[in-house]
Amino acid sequence: MKAIVMTLKQVNQEPLPPSHGAFAYAAALELLVHIDPVFVTHLHDAQAAKPLTVSPLFPVENEHNKPPTFHWRLTALERDTARLLTQLSQERSGGVRIGHSVFAVSDIATTPEQHPDAGEQDYLQMFERWGRAEPPAAFTLRFITPTTFKAGAQEAPYPLPRLVFGSLMDNWTQWSPIPMGEWRALLERAIFMSNWRGETRRVDLGARYVTGFIGKFTYRPTERSRDLQRMMGMLAEYAPYAGIGWQTTHGLGQVRVNG
């Protein structure tokens, strides 16, 4: 797993579209295709879930906000995609176009010391660390971009524990070498939401509008079990890398832990 945070400075006067997830995804592929066109074409054409998340652009406060500056986060969930992000950070790409807005890349953070949302994790090391950890009793997830789940042809914009942790388990199962095994059924029935503050938001994805939720939601196990709490903690730590729910390549489902 790998996360990088790019600092973008706008170089023209064109306004950034309010809902620009589709543009941001296209821009990310445009950067990566120069590194490995065959792999990126395969990544784009794959119908299954993709091992890549793309955030929207988050404004950065600076003096007089001139030029407008933004942070943009990309994450990779498996080795080949992580390799592309590593090469991208080493090459320091010169420019990004999102819609009609054009940006210069002024910095790329790859470690938590450079930016708290950047970093790198190993699946096996994370699994082993949580196997020894003394876990907290509850975990708070802060959904900073609208989040929703697919329910057939419809969306399900509900922060239900079985949907939230089910999404994380799906990603873990697909991209991790460590199976979840019997934990899935237990995690889906043994977690409840103990506190929350949130609201729904409507998002334009370009081809359609979807409704998602944002806010802070605290999850607890229904029984006192260190093993269950450890699995919850591991998946909660995984959430900022994997994203949660549907369309995480288009800016949805961006999550922070205990924030």
N, C-alpha and C positions, 0 to 999 in steps of 0.2 A: 504494500500500500504506500502511496506517496501523495502528498499534497503540496502544491506550489501556489504562491500568491504573487500576482504580477501587479506592479504599480503602473498605471496608465495615465498619461497626461494628454489632454485633448489638444489637437493642433489645428482644428478648424472650428467654425461657428455653428455647425449643424447640430440641432438638439438631439439628444439621445432618446430613442423611443421609450416611453414609460414601461411597456412590457416588451423586453427585447431578448427573451430567452432563445428564440429561434435564431436570431442574428448572432448571439453570443456563441451558440453551438456551431454555427457555420464558420465563425471566425476562429474558433478553436481548431476545427478540422483543417482550416486553411493554413494555420501555423504548423500543424503536425504533419500534413501531407508532404511538406517539403523535406521532412526527415525520413519518412518511410511511406511512400505513396501506396505501395501494395497493401501493407498492413492497415493503413487508415481507410482505404477503399473497402476492405473487408469489414472493418469496424463499423463504418457507416452503413453498409448494406445489410449487416446482420439484423435479423428480425427479433432475435432474443434480446434480453437485457444487456446493456453495454457496460464494460468495466471502466467507465469514465463518467465523472460528474462535472458540470459546468455551472458556475454561479452566474447570477446577473452582476452588473457592475455596481459596487457599493461606493457612494461618494465619500471622499476623504476631506476632512476639514483642513484648510490651510489658509494662510494669511491672504485675505481678499479673494480666496479661491481662484487665483489666476496663475497658470491656466487651470481649468477644472481638472481635478485629479480623482482617480478611482482605484479601488482594489478589485482584482478579478481572480477568483480561485478556481483551479482545476485539480481534480483528484483522479488517481488511477487505482484500480482494485486488483490488478494482476501484473505480473512481471513485465510483459511486453509493453503494455501501456505505460507503466512506470518508467521504462527505459526511454520512451519518447519524451516524457516530461523532464527526465534528467538531461537529455540532449537539448531540449528546448531551453532549459535554464542555463546550460553551458554556452549556447550560441547567442543568447540575449537578442531575441528577435527584435527587429527595428520598428515594426509598425503593426497596428491592428485596425481593421475597419468593422464597425458594428452599425449596421444600417448605413446611414449617410455620415455618421460620426467617425472621425479618424483620430487615432491615438498613437503616441509614441510610447514604447515600453522603456520606462526609466529604471526599473529594478525588478528582479525576480527573487522572492524570498523562498528558501528551501528548507529552513530550519525554524524551530519555535523561537530561537533567539532573534532571528531576523523578523519574524511575524508570528504571532501566537496561533494563527490558523494554518501555518505551514508545518511540514514534518514528514516523517517516514516511520512506518511500523512493519513488523514482520508477523504474519499470522501465528506461527508456532510460538514465537516469543510472547506475544500477547496472550495466547491461550495458557502457556505455562505460568506467566506472571499472575494472571487472575486465579489460577489454580492454587496459588499460595497466599493470595491477598486476603486481608481482613476487610470484607466489603461493607459499605454503608447500608443502612436499612432502606434507603429510598434513593431514587435517581430522578433528577429533573432534566428534561429535554426542552430546549428553547428552539422552536421552529421559527427561523428568521425569514424564510420565504414561504409562500403558500404551498401547502402539502395536501395531496389527495391520493386516493387509491382507485384502481380500476375495479369495477363491479360489473362485469359483462360489458355492455355498450355504454354504461353510465359511470360517473365518478362517485366515490364515497368519501366526502371530505370530513372524516370523523377520526379523532385521535384515540380510537379504541386500542387497548393494549394488544389484542390479537392481531390487529392490522399493523400497528407500529412495529412490534417485535417480530411479527410474521414477515414483514418486509425485510428487516435486518437479517433474519434467519435465511430467507431466500438468497440474499446476496452472499452471505457467509457460505452457504452450501454450494453456490455456483462457483465462487472464486477462491475459496480457501481449500487447502489440502486436508483440513480437519473436519470430519463430518459432525453434524449436530446430533445425529442418532435419535435416542429416545427423548432428548430434551425438548423437541419441538412441541409435542402435545402438552408437556408439563408447563412450559413457558406460556403457551397460549391460554391455558385455563387458570394459571396460578398467579396472575398479575392483575392488579386493579389500579385505577387512577385515583389518587387520594387528594389531589389538589390541582387546580388549573385556573388559568386566566387566558382567554383566547377569543378569537373572532374569525369570521370567514372573509375571504377576499376573492374577487373575480379577476381572472388573469386571461389576457389575450395571448394565445399561443401562435397566432398567425392564421392557421387553418381553422381554429375553433376557439371558443371561450371555455374555460373550466373554472370551477369553484374549489378553493382550497382553504385550509385553516392555518393560522399563525398563532403564536403565543407560547406560554410556559406551562408544561404539564408534568406533574410528579407521579411516578409509578412506584408501587410497592408490591412485594410478594404477599400472597394471602396466607402464607405459613412461614414460620421462622426456619429457614434452611440456608446455611452458608453456601452450599453448592448452588442452590437456585439463585441466591443473591450474586454469587460470582459470575454465573452465566449472564444475568441481567447487566452486571457491570461491564463485562467484556463486550456485549452487544451495544451498550450505551457508548462505550469508548469508540467502537467501530462506526457509530452513526455519522460523525462528521466526515468520515472518508466515504462511506457508502451512500450517504443521503438516505432518505426514507420516502417510499411511495413511488408515484408515477412521474415520468418526465424529469428525472434528475439531470439529464443532459441539457435540459432547457431552463434550468434555474430553479425548478421546484424542489421542495424537500430538503433545503439546506438547514442543517441542525447544529446546535452547539449543546454542550453537556454542562448541567449544573450552572447555567448562566442566568 
